[in-house]
Amino acid sequence: MLSGGNHELVNLESERWSQFYTKLRKEIPSQFFDIFFNDIKPLEWSDDKLVISSPDGKILSHIKNRYMNVLTSFAREVAHKDIDVQLKVADKTTRSGQPRGRGKNPDQASQDGQLNIFDEEKAEGRLAHRESCRNYINTNYTFDRFVKGPSNEYAYMAVLGAARNPKKFHNPLYLFGGVGLGKTHLMMAMANYIAEHSPWLKVLYVPSEAFQNDIVEAAQKKTGLGYQARYRNADVLLIDDIQFISERAEYTQEQIFHIFNHLYQNNKQIVISGDRPPQQLATLKDRLISRFQSGLIVDIKPPNLETREAILMKKSVEMDLKVPPEVLRFIATHEKSQVRLLEAALIKLKFSCEMRQQTVDMSMAHEVIQEVSREQVSHVSIDDVMVQVSGETGVKLDQILGKSRLESVVWARHIAMYLVRRAIPELTLLNVANAFGRNDHTTVMNAEKKVRAKLDADSAFAEMIDKLYDLVVSKTK
């Protein structure tokens, strides 16, 4: 796919693209990366130009509006010079050259002019589903491709049950778990399952960022009625990563509340995902949290060793990558936190094999694990945050960690907790509470709420917090 006049040039361009794609995967939140960047390809990487393609024009339009600065910046970093990044719509094929999706494309007519697989009524429903999902769905995410284990089986069965019996299962269904454990996979699998088995139902899957964008666009174009109708007419609504809805976005939260009530009262299926239980979502209003708590709440925990090995084995087969059992066990033993990082390790292994023209061995696995570990380590520590807050506010560290209720000390403590949560998002509320000598996570939630409220009301305070955050991050690079 990449251009180049000789083998060495092709290898160089492949290496550039691998570095570029790795940077993107690390920078873009996973739920958005899987939607917008999973199917992009490099059509050309010449001396001064990078052409990126995708079979979906709407996806490219979103990338152009939201991510061009990131693409251009990373291309320059990799090439060490100015690069003109361009986007181009390609044929709707995957890297293997086959149509996207599972098997034949049910949206297309066969050579004799007849629709295959579905009759006309179901085909129309399938097309309606594709339109309502607005191309956010990755058709590769299915229940069959989800590796079950003790850590995720309950969540798997809950989502599969809702997919088989939408409107009749637990409603709402709230799914929570850490980064990279499979929440988005399960939600998209549900959408794909309904599209195949109940194509007459209108399914709407939307990441929370896209939901907020819809509201902003509707307000700007004064198309609020059309926006509301699209969501209220859904038979199944799936909102992914609800924790990214900002507390400042009061109108967005109000819209979610009214849409939720409308769908619930009309017996429509609602599925929400987040990175923590509803009661720990400090940015959401109480009435929304109450709605989310009214149904079934299930969690996904990090997979155990056997499940991690099964995931690696399944992924390696899908990637046509031969990996010795001892290497699979080594990777599974050393990467415990995220399913996504297991896949990242396999991708790096495959790239190393292709570049070196060697088979996978233990030495290569050691290199890959070290590289993946380096990419994931946060350079910011809780101590870094506390030191910077102490210096900025003049409150001593032992006071921040102590029990003093002096207003100046309490605010310094609140700010430190808020910045820790902002700078080190992988920490849980309880992790942060314990670091500050507290046993109750609600202490951190209250601190966040108070700081966010002051941010909304006091622009000077907000500017000070942003500068302090930048200082914390810059000092640890």
C-alpha positions as CSV (number, residue, x, y, z in Angstrom):
1,M,0.0,0.0,0.0
2,L,2.8,2.4,0.8
3,S,4.7,4.0,-2.1
4,G,8.4,3.5,-2.7
5,G,10.8,2.7,-5.4
6,N,12.8,0.0,-3.6
7,H,12.6,-2.4,-0.7
8,E,14.6,-0.2,1.7
9,L,12.3,2.7,1.1
10,V,9.2,0.6,1.7
11,N,10.7,-0.7,5.0
12,L,11.4,2.9,6.0
13,E,7.9,4.0,5.3
14,S,6.5,1.0,7.1
15,E,8.6,1.8,10.1
16,R,7.4,5.4,10.1
17,W,3.8,4.4,9.8
18,S,4.2,1.9,12.7
19,Q,5.7,4.7,14.9
20,F,3.0,7.1,13.9
21,Y,0.2,4.6,14.5
22,T,1.7,3.7,17.9
23,K,1.7,7.4,18.9
24,L,-1.9,7.7,17.8
25,R,-3.0,4.7,19.8
26,K,-1.3,6.0,22.9
27,E,-2.6,9.6,22.6
28,I,-6.2,9.0,21.5
29,P,-8.6,7.6,24.1
30,S,-9.3,3.9,23.3
31,Q,-13.1,4.3,22.8
32,F,-12.5,7.0,20.1
33,F,-9.4,5.3,18.6
34,D,-11.4,2.1,18.0
35,I,-14.1,4.0,16.2
36,F,-12.2,6.6,14.2
37,F,-8.7,5.1,13.6
38,N,-9.1,1.3,13.5
39,D,-9.6,1.2,9.7
40,I,-7.2,3.9,8.5
41,K,-4.4,2.9,6.1
42,P,-1.3,4.8,4.8
43,L,-1.7,5.2,1.0
44,E,1.5,7.2,0.6
45,W,4.3,8.5,2.8
46,S,6.7,10.4,0.6
47,D,9.4,12.9,1.5
48,D,6.9,15.7,2.3
49,K,3.4,14.1,2.3
50,L,1.4,11.5,4.2
51,V,-1.9,10.3,2.6
52,I,-4.2,8.5,5.0
53,S,-7.2,6.6,3.7
54,S,-10.4,5.1,5.2
55,P,-13.4,3.5,3.5
56,D,-15.7,5.8,5.4
57,G,-16.0,9.4,4.4
58,K,-17.9,10.4,7.6
59,I,-15.1,9.0,9.7
60,L,-12.5,11.0,7.7
61,S,-14.7,14.1,8.1
62,H,-14.7,13.7,11.8
63,I,-10.9,13.1,11.9
64,K,-10.4,16.2,9.8
65,N,-12.5,18.4,12.1
66,R,-11.1,17.0,15.4
67,Y,-7.7,15.4,15.0
68,M,-5.8,17.0,12.1
69,N,-3.5,18.9,14.4
70,V,-2.6,15.7,16.2
71,L,-2.0,13.8,12.9
72,T,0.2,16.6,11.6
73,S,2.2,16.9,14.8
74,F,2.9,13.2,15.1
75,A,3.9,12.9,11.4
76,R,6.4,15.7,11.9
77,E,7.8,14.0,15.0
78,V,8.3,10.7,13.2
79,A,9.7,12.2,10.0
80,H,11.7,15.0,11.7
81,K,10.4,17.5,9.2
82,D,7.2,19.2,8.0
83,I,4.7,16.8,6.5
84,D,1.5,17.6,4.6
85,V,-1.1,15.2,6.0
86,Q,-4.0,14.5,3.6
87,L,-7.1,12.3,3.9
88,K,-8.6,10.2,1.2
89,V,-11.7,8.0,0.9
90,A,-10.7,4.5,-0.2
91,D,-12.6,1.4,-1.3
92,K,-14.6,-0.2,1.5
93,T,-12.3,-3.1,2.0
94,T,-10.2,-4.2,5.0
95,R,-6.5,-4.8,5.0
96,S,-7.1,-8.3,3.7
97,G,-9.0,-6.9,0.8
98,Q,-12.4,-8.3,1.7
99,P,-15.5,-6.3,2.4
100,R,-15.9,-4.9,5.9
101,G,-18.0,-7.0,8.2
102,R,-18.6,-10.7,8.6
103,G,-18.8,-12.6,5.4
104,K,-20.8,-11.0,2.5
105,N,-22.1,-7.5,2.9
106,P,-25.8,-7.7,3.5
107,D,-26.2,-4.0,2.5
108,Q,-25.2,-4.7,-1.1
109,A,-27.1,-6.5,-3.9
110,S,-25.8,-9.7,-5.4
111,Q,-24.8,-10.0,-9.0
112,D,-28.3,-11.1,-10.0
113,G,-29.8,-8.0,-8.5
114,Q,-31.3,-9.7,-5.5
115,L,-30.5,-8.9,-1.8
116,N,-28.7,-11.9,-0.2
117,I,-29.2,-13.1,3.4
118,F,-32.1,-10.7,4.2
119,D,-35.5,-10.2,2.6
120,E,-36.5,-6.6,1.7
121,E,-38.0,-5.7,5.0
122,K,-35.0,-6.9,7.0
123,A,-32.6,-5.3,4.6
124,E,-34.3,-1.9,5.1
125,G,-34.0,-2.4,8.8
126,R,-30.4,-3.2,8.5
127,L,-29.8,-0.1,6.5
128,A,-31.7,1.9,9.1
129,H,-29.5,0.4,11.7
130,R,-26.3,1.3,9.8
131,E,-27.5,4.9,9.5
132,S,-28.7,5.3,13.1
133,C,-25.4,4.0,14.4
134,R,-23.8,6.7,12.2
135,N,-20.8,4.5,11.4
136,Y,-19.4,4.4,14.9
137,I,-19.7,0.6,15.0
138,N,-16.7,-1.6,14.4
139,T,-18.2,-4.8,12.8
140,N,-15.3,-6.8,14.0
141,Y,-16.5,-6.5,17.6
142,T,-18.8,-9.5,18.1
143,F,-19.7,-11.8,21.0
144,D,-17.9,-14.6,19.2
145,R,-14.6,-12.7,19.3
146,F,-14.9,-11.8,23.0
147,V,-12.8,-14.1,25.2
148,K,-14.7,-14.9,28.3
149,G,-13.3,-15.6,31.8
150,P,-14.1,-15.3,35.5
151,S,-13.4,-11.6,35.4
152,N,-15.8,-10.7,32.6
153,E,-18.3,-13.6,32.2
154,Y,-21.1,-11.9,34.3
155,A,-20.8,-8.7,32.2
156,Y,-20.7,-10.8,29.0
157,M,-23.9,-12.7,29.9
158,A,-25.7,-9.5,31.0
159,V,-25.0,-7.7,27.7
160,L,-25.7,-10.8,25.6
161,G,-29.0,-11.2,27.5
162,A,-29.9,-7.6,26.6
163,A,-29.0,-8.2,23.0
164,R,-31.2,-11.3,22.8
165,N,-34.1,-9.7,24.6
166,P,-34.0,-5.9,24.2
167,K,-36.7,-4.2,26.1
168,K,-37.3,-7.4,28.2
169,F,-34.0,-7.6,30.0
170,H,-32.7,-5.5,32.8
171,N,-33.2,-1.9,31.9
172,P,-31.2,0.2,32.2
173,L,-28.0,-1.9,32.0
174,Y,-24.9,-0.1,33.4
175,L,-21.5,-1.6,32.6
176,F,-18.3,-0.4,34.3
177,G,-14.7,-1.3,34.4
178,G,-11.2,0.0,33.9
179,V,-9.5,1.1,30.6
180,G,-9.0,-1.6,28.0
181,L,-11.0,-4.4,29.6
182,G,-13.7,-4.8,26.9
183,K,-16.6,-2.4,27.6
184,T,-16.6,-0.9,24.1
185,H,-16.2,-4.4,22.6
186,L,-19.3,-5.7,24.4
187,M,-21.4,-2.6,23.6
188,M,-20.5,-2.8,19.9
189,A,-21.1,-6.6,19.9
190,M,-24.6,-5.9,21.2
191,A,-25.3,-3.5,18.4
192,N,-23.9,-5.9,15.8
193,Y,-25.9,-8.8,17.3
194,I,-29.2,-6.8,17.1
195,A,-28.4,-5.7,13.6
196,E,-28.1,-9.4,12.5
197,H,-30.9,-10.9,14.5
198,S,-33.4,-8.1,14.9
199,P,-32.6,-5.7,12.1
200,W,-36.0,-4.0,12.2
201,L,-35.0,-2.4,15.6
202,K,-33.4,1.0,15.5
203,V,-30.1,0.9,17.4
204,L,-28.1,3.9,18.3
205,Y,-24.6,3.5,19.7
206,V,-22.8,6.7,20.5
207,P,-19.6,7.6,22.4
208,S,-20.2,10.4,25.0
209,E,-17.9,12.8,23.1
210,A,-20.0,12.3,20.0
211,F,-23.2,12.8,22.0
212,Q,-21.9,16.2,23.2
213,N,-20.8,17.1,19.7
214,D,-24.3,16.4,18.4
215,I,-25.8,18.7,21.0
216,V,-23.4,21.5,20.2
217,E,-24.0,21.1,16.4
218,A,-27.8,21.0,17.0
219,A,-27.6,24.2,19.0
220,Q,-25.4,25.9,16.3
221,K,-27.6,24.9,13.4
222,K,-30.8,25.2,15.3
223,T,-31.8,21.6,14.6
224,G,-32.7,20.6,18.1
225,L,-35.9,18.9,17.1
226,G,-34.2,16.6,14.7
227,Y,-31.5,15.8,17.2
228,Q,-34.0,14.9,19.9
229,A,-36.1,12.8,17.5
230,R,-33.0,10.7,16.4
231,Y,-32.3,9.7,20.0
232,R,-35.9,9.4,21.2
233,N,-36.8,7.2,18.3
234,A,-34.2,4.6,19.1
235,D,-35.3,1.2,20.3
236,V,-31.9,0.5,21.8
237,L,-29.6,3.4,23.0
238,L,-26.0,2.6,24.0
239,I,-23.9,5.5,25.4
240,D,-20.2,4.6,25.9
241,D,-17.9,6.1,28.5
242,I,-20.3,8.3,30.3
243,Q,-17.6,9.6,32.6
244,F,-16.4,11.9,29.8
245,I,-19.5,14.0,30.1
246,S,-18.3,17.2,31.7
247,E,-19.9,18.6,34.8
248,R,-19.8,21.9,33.1
249,A,-22.0,20.5,30.3
250,E,-25.2,21.0,32.2
251,Y,-27.3,21.2,29.0
252,T,-25.8,17.9,27.8
253,Q,-26.7,16.2,31.1
254,E,-30.2,17.7,31.0
255,Q,-30.7,16.2,27.5
256,I,-29.4,12.8,28.6
257,F,-31.9,12.9,31.5
258,H,-34.9,13.7,29.3
259,I,-33.9,11.2,26.6
260,F,-33.4,8.5,29.3
261,N,-36.8,9.2,30.8
262,H,-38.5,9.1,27.4
263,L,-36.9,5.8,26.4
264,Y,-37.4,4.2,29.8
265,Q,-41.1,5.2,29.9
266,N,-41.6,3.7,26.4
267,N,-39.9,0.4,27.4
268,K,-36.8,1.0,25.2
269,Q,-33.5,-0.7,26.1
270,I,-30.8,1.6,27.5
271,V,-27.2,0.6,28.1
272,I,-24.6,2.8,29.6
273,S,-20.9,2.2,30.2
274,G,-18.4,4.0,32.5
275,D,-15.1,3.5,34.1
276,R,-16.5,3.3,37.6
277,P,-19.9,2.7,39.3
278,P,-22.5,5.4,38.9
279,Q,-22.2,6.6,42.5
280,Q,-18.5,7.4,41.9
281,L,-19.1,9.6,38.9
282,A,-18.3,12.9,40.5
283,T,-19.0,14.9,37.3
284,L,-22.6,13.8,36.9
285,K,-25.7,15.3,38.5
286,D,-27.4,13.2,41.3
287,R,-30.6,12.7,39.3
288,L,-28.6,11.1,36.4
289,I,-26.7,8.9,38.8
290,S,-30.0,7.8,40.4
291,R,-31.4,6.8,36.9
292,F,-28.3,4.8,36.2
293,Q,-28.5,3.0,39.5
294,S,-32.1,1.9,38.9
295,G,-31.3,-1.1,36.8
296,L,-28.7,-3.8,36.6
297,I,-25.0,-2.8,37.3
298,V,-22.2,-5.1,36.3
299,D,-18.5,-4.8,36.2
300,I,-15.5,-6.1,34.3
301,K,-12.4,-6.8,36.2
302,P,-8.9,-7.3,34.9
303,P,-8.5,-10.9,33.4
304,N,-6.7,-13.6,35.2
305,L,-3.7,-15.4,33.8
306,E,-5.6,-18.1,32.0
307,T,-7.9,-15.6,30.4
308,R,-5.0,-13.5,29.3
309,E,-3.4,-16.5,27.7
310,A,-6.6,-17.4,25.9
311,I,-6.9,-13.8,24.6
312,L,-3.4,-13.8,23.3
313,M,-3.9,-17.2,21.6
314,K,-7.1,-16.1,19.9
315,K,-5.6,-12.8,18.8
316,S,-2.5,-14.4,17.5
317,V,-4.6,-16.8,15.3
318,E,-6.6,-13.9,14.0
319,M,-3.4,-12.0,13.1
320,D,-1.9,-15.1,11.5
321,L,1.0,-14.9,13.9
322,K,2.7,-18.0,15.2
323,V,3.7,-17.5,18.8
324,P,5.3,-20.3,20.9
325,P,3.3,-21.2,24.1
326,E,6.1,-20.1,26.3
327,V,6.0,-16.6,24.7
328,L,2.3,-16.4,25.2
329,R,2.7,-17.3,28.9
330,F,5.5,-14.7,29.3
331,I,3.4,-11.9,27.8
332,A,0.4,-12.9,29.8
333,T,2.4,-13.0,33.0
334,H,3.9,-9.5,32.5
335,E,0.9,-7.6,31.2
336,K,-1.9,-7.8,33.7
337,S,-3.9,-4.6,33.6
338,Q,-5.5,-4.2,30.1
339,V,-6.7,-6.5,27.3
340,R,-5.7,-3.8,24.9
341,L,-2.1,-3.9,25.9
342,L,-2.0,-7.6,25.3
343,E,-3.1,-6.9,21.7
344,A,-0.5,-4.1,21.5
345,A,2.2,-6.5,22.4
346,L,1.2,-8.9,19.6
347,I,1.1,-6.1,17.1
348,K,4.6,-5.1,18.0
349,L,5.7,-8.7,17.8
350,K,4.2,-9.1,14.3
351,F,5.9,-5.9,13.2
352,S,9.3,-7.0,14.6
353,C,8.9,-10.3,12.8
354,E,8.1,-8.6,9.5
355,M,11.0,-6.1,9.8
356,R,13.6,-8.6,10.8
357,Q,12.2,-11.5,8.8
358,Q,12.4,-13.7,11.8
359,T,10.0,-15.9,13.8
360,V,8.8,-15.0,17.3
361,D,11.2,-16.0,20.1
362,M,11.6,-15.2,23.8
363,S,14.3,-12.5,23.1
364,M,11.9,-10.6,20.9
365,A,9.1,-11.0,23.5
366,H,11.4,-9.4,26.2
367,E,12.0,-6.4,24.0
368,V,8.3,-5.9,23.2
369,I,7.3,-6.1,26.8
370,Q,9.9,-3.6,27.8
371,E,8.7,-1.3,25.1
372,V,5.0,-1.6,26.0
373,S,5.8,-1.0,29.7
374,R,7.8,2.1,28.9
375,E,4.9,3.5,26.9
376,Q,2.4,3.0,29.7
377,V,4.3,4.3,32.7
378,S,2.9,7.6,33.9
379,H,5.6,10.2,34.5
380,V,3.5,12.0,37.1
381,S,3.4,10.8,40.7
382,I,1.1,11.8,43.5
383,D,4.2,13.3,45.3
384,D,4.9,15.5,42.2
385,V,1.4,16.9,42.4
386,M,1.6,17.5,46.2
387,V,5.0,19.3,45.9
388,Q,3.7,21.6,43.2
389,V,0.5,22.4,45.0
390,S,2.4,23.1,48.2
391,G,4.7,25.5,46.4
392,E,1.9,27.3,44.7
393,T,-0.4,27.6,47.8
394,G,2.2,28.0,50.5
395,V,0.6,25.1,52.5
396,K,3.1,22.6,53.8
397,L,3.0,18.9,52.7
398,D,2.3,17.6,56.2
399,Q,-0.7,20.0,56.4
400,I,-2.1,18.8,53.1
401,L,-1.8,15.2,54.4
402,G,-3.0,16.1,57.9
403,K,-6.4,16.7,59.4
404,S,-6.4,20.5,59.6
405,R,-9.7,22.1,58.7
406,L,-8.3,25.6,58.1
407,E,-9.8,26.9,54.9
408,S,-6.5,27.5,53.2
409,V,-5.3,24.0,54.0
410,V,-8.6,22.4,53.0
411,W,-8.5,24.1,49.6
412,A,-4.9,23.1,49.0
413,R,-5.9,19.5,49.8
414,H,-8.9,19.7,47.5
415,I,-6.8,21.1,44.7
416,A,-4.1,18.4,45.1
417,M,-6.8,15.6,45.0
418,Y,-8.4,17.2,41.9
419,L,-5.0,17.5,40.1
420,V,-4.0,13.9,41.0
421,R,-7.3,12.7,39.5
422,R,-6.7,14.8,36.4
423,A,-3.0,14.0,35.9
424,I,-3.1,10.3,36.8
425,P,-6.5,9.1,35.6
426,E,-5.7,5.4,36.0
427,L,-5.9,5.8,39.8
428,T,-9.2,4.9,41.5
429,L,-10.9,7.2,43.9
430,L,-9.9,4.9,46.8
431,N,-6.3,4.9,45.6
432,V,-6.2,8.7,45.8
433,A,-8.0,8.7,49.2
434,N,-5.5,6.3,50.6
435,A,-2.6,8.4,49.3
436,F,-4.0,11.3,51.3
437,G,-4.4,9.2,54.4
438,R,-8.2,8.8,54.0
439,N,-10.2,5.6,54.0
440,D,-13.3,6.9,52.2
441,H,-13.4,7.6,48.5
442,T,-16.2,10.1,48.9
443,T,-13.6,12.5,50.4
444,V,-12.0,12.7,46.9
445,M,-15.4,12.9,45.2
446,N,-16.4,15.9,47.4
447,A,-13.0,17.6,46.7
448,E,-13.5,17.2,43.0
449,K,-17.0,18.6,43.1
450,K,-15.9,21.7,45.1
451,V,-13.0,22.4,42.8
452,R,-15.1,22.0,39.7
453,A,-17.8,24.3,41.0
454,K,-15.1,27.0,41.7
455,L,-13.7,26.4,38.3
456,D,-17.1,27.3,36.8
457,A,-17.6,30.3,38.9
458,D,-14.0,31.8,39.1
459,S,-12.1,32.3,35.8
460,A,-8.9,33.4,37.7
461,F,-9.0,30.3,39.8
462,A,-9.5,28.2,36.6
463,E,-6.5,29.8,35.0
464,M,-4.4,29.2,38.1
465,I,-5.4,25.5,38.1
466,D,-4.6,25.1,34.4
467,K,-1.2,26.6,34.9
468,L,-0.6,24.4,37.9
469,Y,-1.6,21.3,35.9
470,D,0.8,22.3,33.1
471,L,3.5,22.8,35.6
472,V,3.0,19.4,37.1
473,V,3.1,17.7,33.7
474,S,6.1,19.7,32.4
475,K,8.2,19.1,35.5
476,T,7.9,15.3,35.0
477,K,8.6,15.0,31.3
